[in-house]
Amino acid sequence: MNYQTLKNQDPEIYELIKKEEKRQKEGLEMIPSESYASSAVLEAIGSIFNDKYAENYPGKRYYGGCVNVDELERLCQKRAKKVFGAEDYHVNVQPYSGSPANLAVYLGLLEFGDTIMAMRLDHGGHLTHGSPVSLSGRAFRFVHYGVDPQTEQLDYDAIAKMAKEHKPKIILSGFTAYPRLIDFQKIHEIAKEVDAISMADTSHISGLIIGGVHPSPFPFTDVVTTTTHKTLRGPRAAMIFCKKELREQIDRAVFPGMQGGPHEHAIAGIAVALEEAMAAEFKNWAKQVVSNAKALADSLIENGLRLISGGTDNHLMLIDLRPFGPGRGIFIEKALEAAGISTNKSPIPNDPSPPYYSSGIRLGTPSLTHRGMKESDMAQIGKWIAIIVKEFAKTELPGDPKKRAASVKDFVGRLEKHSLVQEVKKEVVEFASQFTIPGID
Ligand SMILES: Cc1ncc(COP(=O)(O)O)c(C=O)c1O
């Protein structure tokens, strides 16, 4: 994208875009829910479809002039079903993002107050999986399962036992911070035993499913949601797949239940990303994402760090900072950022600290892999991360919660002059600058 019109018309915004391009080029983006959209996807999102109102669904819109958006939306649906092998499903491609998609499923299939079973937030669930601060947790009754305390992995027998006890209407799997594979078939069977709807939120792993490196929730799971901007490498949006008998409830929940006019420019971007995902290049990328994650996990462990569940089978991993003390995630996130490495602090199973001061670091390989990095690069990146973690993981938070924000600010202020951070940053910038980024000329 050359942004020439924007440069002339609004140099302030243009400069911010250029600064962000520089930050991304010179740094290592390791937030596992991020990826790069291609130039073709970005062009589609930036297209004239942005300007079109098209409430309701193809063939029955509340606005005129929908001939092209109807064709676009139908094509997007066709591609979505094809790429996931979900020909027997209905797919709604209108959700604005992952959170409204999940809420639309609950709204469409349940009454307020009904019971949903899902993963605890601190064990890897998402806010929309029943957190009390989310509308999901306020409008529905959630009961939460967690990971096994020893293996830190899913315990399907415990989930089955809980399902029998609570008789939920929906059993939800699919997570935001879980480094292992999910057996969707088992979850579906557990749901069927108690007459529940099985729902898989595949937001993090949908690209891995397409690439054949994670088990698929199709063709048995009743409802499957996914964001389109994580491992699907598309625009910020989402999709809901459902068995055909649930179509009407899901469609009515998305529009008019949750949303107004669909973002047709985003739907154009999803369609482009789905076509890209059918190519061999995408499948090879997905395989490499997992190989790179395993190589990175090995490097972190060799360099003295503990990972939740001892490693990874997918695109992400969680560093357990508790061996250094509780609540250190914020310092490590900031120190890594100062060294050019973007990750995020994250709650970990049985975290003694609240989410903002959590004791884990979540990181992954989708973006680095898209830049062409391989296992040997992960070994080096693991070393840099371990150097920073070990240097700062003993930093303590003040016991008084009112002093915490100031302590973090003071910590960040000192990083600019910290020689070790600056040394690592110099190496990171030199290394990262050799690799191009999709979507940046
Ligand atoms: C598993 C899962 N579901 C849903 C979402 C929500 O997606 P969004 O941020 O697009 O609302 C996320 C986002 O991180 C997620 O990880």
The ligand as a Tripos MOL2 file, in Angstrom:
@<TRIPOS>MOLECULE
LIG
   16    16     1     0     0
SMALL
NO_CHARGES

@<TRIPOS>ATOM
      1 C1        -10.9350  -17.9410   21.7520 C.3       1 LIG1
      2 C2        -11.3470  -16.5360   21.4460 C.ar      1 LIG1
      3 N1        -12.6340  -16.2780   21.2040 N.ar      1 LIG1
      4 C3        -13.0820  -15.0390   20.9440 C.ar      1 LIG1
      5 C4        -12.1970  -13.9750   20.8960 C.ar      1 LIG1
      6 C5        -12.7440  -12.5930   20.6700 C.3       1 LIG1
      7 O1        -12.4010  -12.0620   19.4700 O.3       1 LIG1
      8 P1        -12.4600  -10.4700   19.2150 P.3       1 LIG1
      9 O2        -11.2800   -9.9030   19.9020 O.co2     1 LIG1
     10 O3        -12.4110  -10.4120   17.7260 O.co2     1 LIG1
     11 O4        -13.7530   -9.9840   19.7680 O.co2     1 LIG1
     12 C6        -10.8500  -14.1920   21.1240 C.ar      1 LIG1
     13 C7         -9.9110  -13.0550   21.0690 C.2       1 LIG1
     14 O5         -8.8300  -13.0500   21.4880 O.2       1 LIG1
     15 C8        -10.4070  -15.5160   21.4150 C.ar      1 LIG1
     16 O6         -9.1310  -15.7680   21.6850 O.3       1 LIG1
@<TRIPOS>BOND
     1     1     2 1
     2     2     3 ar
     3     2    15 ar
     4     3     4 ar
     5     4     5 ar
     6     5     6 1
     7     5    12 ar
     8     6     7 1
     9     7     8 1
    10     8     9 2
    11     8    10 1
    12     8    11 1
    13    12    13 1
    14    12    15 ar
    15    13    14 2
    16    15    16 1
@<TRIPOS>SUBSTRUCTURE
     1 LIG1         1 GROUP 0 **** ****
